[in-house]
């Protein structure tokens, strides 16, 4: 299923800029790659771990 970043933002009720920032951090941490309409998750376990952290601990570049 193709899904653009603006569509993802709408689906999760977030601002587009927040989705762009989160995806940029995840790309920097090599958790995901993105292309138009596509997000590929490379490390699902680490992505799940980062989602379970307290909000003040979610800096992806700490890995």
Secondary structure, DSSP 8 states (H G I E B T S, - for coil): ----HHHHHHHHT--HHHHHHHHHHHHHTTSEEEETTEEEES-HHHHHHHHTS-GGG--GGG-
